[in-house]
């Protein structure tokens, strides 16, 4: 059994690019543990993330449309799976470590709040201006999962998770950089699909010059972006697109902000969502003894606001709505009959 992991690690050395991050060369974990006889360290991280509670909660967290009724709108979980698929395709094309790439992609949004970035904005107002979903994702992995024991992930996966968003930050591995690019590719394109489904826009609304460069359909645009990364990054210690594809991608991102992400029709319920999250935060700040499980246990070592933030930020859209209803909406009196 021991040789299974060793064979995989040897295979990485023989087949992957010299720019790849090799499993056997990981910087390790905060809490050392015995190696798995079958799985590499990055494969173990992938499995720990997939089986954790925060990952399952992503199925009921907003991507763009708040608590959508339709079955085909993306949620934070389907977004994560699309990011993972795109990232693995790029990693394979560049002969980089697919297992590390997959683990980072699967864990990159573990700390996202209910109601997407609306919830994130509330946490910045109520708790700390420094709150971000990517730092919270790392906190979830390090401190909150497994009843406060954390997932004890490798340094490389943790680095990729916390550096997956901002352009001014850079992951230490090419696999982490892949996830940053895959995240942008995934959400731009699937948000177009969802916005068209919702009647907010049509594909023809996208400037023709962008469609000419990137493609007319969902699959064509993703193929253009992914192919450009693989072609331009081959045999380089960096993850880049061809300049014309990158500029078109950024222009499409700006188009989506102007026409979808800031669209009054899309943001129509956002004010209500923010008020709901803020009231939940204020309620538990005043009633910390009602915090459940690990969040209540945190009170022994953390300030109250931090514990309340962890609890509210971890809620799904559905659970937040149900909790708000239980705390603030009176039940209908049905009499004694």
VENLIN-V892413 format. One record per residue. RES is the residue in one small letter. PSI is psi in whole degrees, -180 to 180 (NA if undefined). BURIAL is I if it has 9 or more other ideal C-beta (glycine too) atoms within 8 Angstrom, else O. D_LAST is the distance of its C-alpha to the last C-alpha in whole Angstrom. Layout:
# VENLIN-V892413
res->RES psi->PSI burial->BURIAL d_last->D_LAST
res->RES psi->PSI burial->BURIAL d_last->D_LAST
This chain:
# VENLIN-V892413
res->x psi->-38 burial->O d_last->66
res->x psi->-32 burial->O d_last->68
res->x psi->-19 burial->O d_last->70
res->x psi->-50 burial->I d_last->67
res->x psi->-41 burial->I d_last->66
res->x psi->-38 burial->O d_last->70
res->x psi->-42 burial->O d_last->71
res->x psi->-44 burial->I d_last->68
res->x psi->-38 burial->I d_last->70
res->x psi->-40 burial->O d_last->73
res->x psi->-39 burial->O d_last->72
res->x psi->-46 burial->I d_last->71
res->x psi->-35 burial->I d_last->74
res->x psi->-27 burial->O d_last->76
res->x psi->-25 burial->O d_last->74
res->x psi->161 burial->I d_last->72
res->x psi->149 burial->O d_last->74
res->x psi->-15 burial->O d_last->76
res->x psi->-4 burial->O d_last->73
res->x psi->158 burial->I d_last->70
res->x psi->115 burial->I d_last->68
res->x psi->139 burial->I d_last->69
res->x psi->-41 burial->I d_last->66
res->x psi->-14 burial->O d_last->69
res->x psi->13 burial->O d_last->70
res->x psi->149 burial->I d_last->67
res->x psi->-6 burial->O d_last->67
res->x psi->-168 burial->O d_last->64
res->x psi->157 burial->I d_last->61
res->x psi->-39 burial->O d_last->60
res->x psi->106 burial->O d_last->59
res->x psi->144 burial->O d_last->62
res->x psi->160 burial->O d_last->61
res->x psi->138 burial->O d_last->62
res->x psi->150 burial->O d_last->63
res->x psi->138 burial->I d_last->61
res->x psi->-23 burial->O d_last->64
res->x psi->-39 burial->O d_last->62
res->x psi->146 burial->O d_last->61
res->x psi->171 burial->I d_last->63
res->x psi->-37 burial->I d_last->61
res->x psi->-32 burial->I d_last->60
res->x psi->-37 burial->I d_last->58
res->x psi->-42 burial->I d_last->57
res->x psi->-44 burial->I d_last->55
res->x psi->-47 burial->I d_last->54
res->x psi->-39 burial->I d_last->52
res->x psi->-40 burial->I d_last->51
res->x psi->-47 burial->I d_last->49
res->x psi->-35 burial->O d_last->48
res->x psi->4 burial->O d_last->46
res->x psi->160 burial->I d_last->45
res->x psi->-39 burial->O d_last->41
res->x psi->-34 burial->I d_last->42
res->x psi->-43 burial->I d_last->44
res->x psi->-33 burial->O d_last->41
res->x psi->-20 burial->I d_last->39
res->x psi->-22 burial->I d_last->41
res->x psi->-21 burial->I d_last->40
res->x psi->32 burial->I d_last->37
res->x psi->143 burial->I d_last->39
res->x psi->141 burial->I d_last->40
res->x psi->-71 burial->I d_last->44
res->x psi->-50 burial->I d_last->44
res->x psi->123 burial->I d_last->41
res->x psi->124 burial->I d_last->38
res->x psi->59 burial->I d_last->35
res->x psi->144 burial->O d_last->37
res->x psi->-37 burial->O d_last->35
res->x psi->146 burial->O d_last->38
res->x psi->-18 burial->O d_last->39
res->x psi->0 burial->O d_last->42
res->x psi->145 burial->I d_last->42
res->x psi->147 burial->I d_last->44
res->x psi->179 burial->I d_last->42
res->x psi->-29 burial->I d_last->44
res->x psi->-48 burial->I d_last->44
res->x psi->-34 burial->I d_last->46
res->x psi->-47 burial->I d_last->48
res->x psi->-41 burial->I d_last->49
res->x psi->-38 burial->O d_last->50
res->x psi->-40 burial->I d_last->52
res->x psi->-44 burial->I d_last->54
res->x psi->-43 burial->I d_last->55
res->x psi->-45 burial->O d_last->56
res->x psi->-44 burial->I d_last->58
res->x psi->-41 burial->I d_last->59
res->x psi->-37 burial->I d_last->60
res->x psi->-44 burial->I d_last->62
res->x psi->-45 burial->I d_last->64
res->x psi->-42 burial->I d_last->65
res->x psi->-42 burial->I d_last->66
res->x psi->-28 burial->O d_last->68
res->x psi->4 burial->I d_last->70
res->x psi->42 burial->O d_last->70
res->x psi->178 burial->I d_last->68
res->x psi->106 burial->I d_last->65
res->x psi->-36 burial->I d_last->62
res->x psi->-43 burial->I d_last->61
res->x psi->-45 burial->I d_last->61
res->x psi->-46 burial->I d_last->60
res->x psi->-43 burial->I d_last->57
res->x psi->-45 burial->I d_last->56
res->x psi->-46 burial->I d_last->56
res->x psi->-43 burial->I d_last->54
res->x psi->-29 burial->I d_last->51
res->x psi->-1 burial->I d_last->51
res->x psi->-24 burial->I d_last->52
res->x psi->22 burial->I d_last->48
res->x psi->-29 burial->I d_last->46
res->x psi->12 burial->I d_last->46
res->x psi->144 burial->I d_last->45
res->x psi->167 burial->I d_last->42
res->x psi->149 burial->I d_last->39
res->x psi->31 burial->I d_last->39
res->x psi->-136 burial->I d_last->43
res->x psi->-16 burial->O d_last->46
res->x psi->-44 burial->I d_last->43
res->x psi->-37 burial->I d_last->42
res->x psi->-42 burial->I d_last->45
res->x psi->-38 burial->I d_last->46
res->x psi->-42 burial->I d_last->43
res->x psi->-33 burial->I d_last->44
res->x psi->-35 burial->I d_last->48
res->x psi->-42 burial->O d_last->47
res->x psi->-38 burial->I d_last->44
res->x psi->-61 burial->I d_last->46
res->x psi->138 burial->O d_last->50
res->x psi->-16 burial->O d_last->52
res->x psi->-1 burial->O d_last->53
res->x psi->132 burial->I d_last->50
res->x psi->153 burial->O d_last->51
res->x psi->-29 burial->I d_last->49
res->x psi->-36 burial->I d_last->52
res->x psi->-37 burial->I d_last->52
res->x psi->-34 burial->I d_last->49
res->x psi->-42 burial->I d_last->49
res->x psi->-39 burial->I d_last->52
res->x psi->-41 burial->I d_last->50
res->x psi->-46 burial->I d_last->47
res->x psi->-39 burial->I d_last->50
res->x psi->-38 burial->I d_last->52
res->x psi->-31 burial->O d_last->49
res->x psi->-32 burial->I d_last->45
res->x psi->161 burial->I d_last->45
res->x psi->50 burial->O d_last->45
res->x psi->39 burial->O d_last->43
res->x psi->-4 burial->I d_last->46
res->x psi->-20 burial->O d_last->49
res->x psi->168 burial->I d_last->50
res->x psi->-14 burial->I d_last->51
res->x psi->57 burial->I d_last->55
res->x psi->163 burial->I d_last->56
res->x psi->159 burial->I d_last->60
res->x psi->-41 burial->I d_last->61
res->x psi->-39 burial->I d_last->62
res->x psi->-43 burial->I d_last->58
res->x psi->-43 burial->I d_last->57
res->x psi->-42 burial->I d_last->60
res->x psi->-38 burial->I d_last->59
res->x psi->-48 burial->I d_last->55
res->x psi->-14 burial->I d_last->56
res->x psi->30 burial->I d_last->59
res->x psi->-5 burial->I d_last->57
res->x psi->-65 burial->I d_last->57
res->x psi->138 burial->O d_last->59
res->x psi->-29 burial->O d_last->63
res->x psi->-9 burial->O d_last->64
res->x psi->152 burial->O d_last->63
res->x psi->123 burial->O d_last->65
res->x psi->153 burial->I d_last->64
res->x psi->-16 burial->O d_last->66
res->x psi->155 burial->I d_last->66
res->x psi->-31 burial->I d_last->67
res->x psi->-38 burial->I d_last->64
res->x psi->-38 burial->I d_last->62
res->x psi->-35 burial->I d_last->64
res->x psi->-45 burial->I d_last->63
res->x psi->-39 burial->I d_last->59
res->x psi->-46 burial->I d_last->59
res->x psi->-41 burial->I d_last->61
res->x psi->-36 burial->I d_last->58
res->x psi->-47 burial->I d_last->55
res->x psi->-46 burial->I d_last->57
res->x psi->-45 burial->I d_last->58
res->x psi->-53 burial->I d_last->54
res->x psi->-34 burial->I d_last->52
res->x psi->-48 burial->I d_last->55
res->x psi->-41 burial->I d_last->55
res->x psi->-25 burial->I d_last->51
res->x psi->-33 burial->I d_last->50
res->x psi->-47 burial->I d_last->52
res->x psi->-46 burial->I d_last->50
res->x psi->-39 burial->I d_last->47
res->x psi->-37 burial->I d_last->48
res->x psi->-40 burial->I d_last->49
res->x psi->-35 burial->I d_last->46
res->x psi->-5 burial->I d_last->44
res->x psi->14 burial->O d_last->47
res->x psi->-31 burial->I d_last->48
res->x psi->173 burial->I d_last->52
res->x psi->162 burial->O d_last->54
res->x psi->-33 burial->I d_last->56
res->x psi->-17 burial->O d_last->59
res->x psi->-24 burial->O d_last->58
res->x psi->131 burial->I d_last->60
res->x psi->135 burial->O d_last->63
res->x psi->-33 burial->O d_last->66
res->x psi->-37 burial->O d_last->68
res->x psi->-41 burial->I d_last->65
res->x psi->-34 burial->I d_last->64
res->x psi->-39 burial->O d_last->68
res->x psi->-44 burial->I d_last->68
res->x psi->-28 burial->I d_last->65
res->x psi->157 burial->I d_last->64
res->x psi->-24 burial->O d_last->62
res->x psi->167 burial->O d_last->59
res->x psi->-51 burial->I d_last->57
res->x psi->-37 burial->O d_last->59
res->x psi->-42 burial->I d_last->62
res->x psi->-45 burial->I d_last->61
res->x psi->-43 burial->I d_last->60
res->x psi->-41 burial->I d_last->63
res->x psi->-47 burial->I d_last->66
res->x psi->-47 burial->I d_last->64
res->x psi->-46 burial->I d_last->64
res->x psi->-38 burial->O d_last->68
res->x psi->-42 burial->I d_last->69
res->x psi->-47 burial->I d_last->68
res->x psi->-44 burial->I d_last->69
res->x psi->-46 burial->O d_last->73
res->x psi->-23 burial->I d_last->73
res->x psi->-7 burial->I d_last->72
res->x psi->131 burial->O d_last->74
res->x psi->27 burial->O d_last->77
res->x psi->152 burial->O d_last->75
res->x psi->50 burial->O d_last->74
res->x psi->163 burial->O d_last->71
res->x psi->109 burial->I d_last->69
res->x psi->161 burial->I d_last->69
res->x psi->162 burial->I d_last->69
res->x psi->142 burial->I d_last->72
res->x psi->-42 burial->O d_last->72
res->x psi->-36 burial->O d_last->72
res->x psi->-41 burial->I d_last->69
res->x psi->-45 burial->I d_last->67
res->x psi->-39 burial->O d_last->68
res->x psi->-39 burial->I d_last->66
res->x psi->-44 burial->I d_last->63
res->x psi->-38 burial->O d_last->63
res->x psi->-38 burial->I d_last->63
res->x psi->-37 burial->I d_last->60
res->x psi->-44 burial->I d_last->58
res->x psi->-39 burial->O d_last->59
res->x psi->-42 burial->I d_last->58
res->x psi->-38 burial->I d_last->55
res->x psi->-46 burial->I d_last->54
res->x psi->-35 burial->O d_last->55
res->x psi->-18 burial->I d_last->53
res->x psi->-62 burial->I d_last->50
res->x psi->-31 burial->O d_last->50
res->x psi->11 burial->O d_last->50
res->x psi->128 burial->I d_last->49
res->x psi->-33 burial->O d_last->46
res->x psi->-40 burial->O d_last->44
res->x psi->-38 burial->I d_last->44
res->x psi->9 burial->I d_last->43
res->x psi->-37 burial->O d_last->41
res->x psi->1 burial->O d_last->38
res->x psi->-38 burial->I d_last->40
res->x psi->-41 burial->O d_last->39
res->x psi->-41 burial->O d_last->36
res->x psi->-43 burial->I d_last->36
res->x psi->-43 burial->I d_last->39
res->x psi->-41 burial->O d_last->37
res->x psi->-49 burial->I d_last->34
res->x psi->-40 burial->I d_last->36
res->x psi->-41 burial->I d_last->38
res->x psi->-37 burial->I d_last->35
res->x psi->-44 burial->I d_last->34
res->x psi->-49 burial->I d_last->37
res->x psi->-38 burial->I d_last->37
res->x psi->-50 burial->I d_last->34
res->x psi->-24 burial->I d_last->35
res->x psi->-36 burial->I d_last->39
res->x psi->-19 burial->O d_last->37
res->x psi->61 burial->O d_last->35
res->x psi->-23 burial->I d_last->37
res->x psi->-16 burial->O d_last->35
res->x psi->-3 burial->O d_last->33
res->x psi->138 burial->I d_last->35
res->x psi->157 burial->O d_last->35
res->x psi->-128 burial->O d_last->37
res->x psi->-30 burial->O d_last->41
res->x psi->-35 burial->I d_last->40
res->x psi->-39 burial->I d_last->39
res->x psi->-31 burial->O d_last->42
res->x psi->-26 burial->I d_last->44
res->x psi->-22 burial->I d_last->44
res->x psi->-25 burial->O d_last->47
res->x psi->-14 burial->O d_last->49
res->x psi->156 burial->O d_last->48
res->x psi->157 burial->O d_last->47
res->x psi->-44 burial->I d_last->44
res->x psi->-38 burial->I d_last->44
res->x psi->-42 burial->I d_last->46
res->x psi->-42 burial->I d_last->43
res->x psi->-43 burial->I d_last->40
res->x psi->-46 burial->I d_last->42
res->x psi->-41 burial->I d_last->42
res->x psi->-51 burial->I d_last->39
res->x psi->-41 burial->I d_last->38
res->x psi->-28 burial->I d_last->41
res->x psi->-8 burial->I d_last->40
res->x psi->148 burial->I d_last->36
res->x psi->166 burial->I d_last->36
res->x psi->-48 burial->I d_last->34
res->x psi->-45 burial->O d_last->31
res->x psi->-38 burial->I d_last->31
res->x psi->-44 burial->I d_last->32
res->x psi->-44 burial->I d_last->29
res->x psi->-40 burial->O d_last->26
res->x psi->-43 burial->I d_last->28
res->x psi->-45 burial->I d_last->28
res->x psi->-43 burial->O d_last->24
res->x psi->-38 burial->O d_last->23
res->x psi->-33 burial->O d_last->25
res->x psi->-14 burial->O d_last->25
res->x psi->121 burial->O d_last->23
res->x psi->144 burial->O d_last->19
res->x psi->148 burial->O d_last->16
res->x psi->132 burial->O d_last->14
res->x psi->123 burial->O d_last->11
res->x psi->6 burial->O d_last->8
res->x psi->-171 burial->O d_last->6
res->x psi->-3 burial->O d_last->4
res->x psi->NA burial->O d_last->0
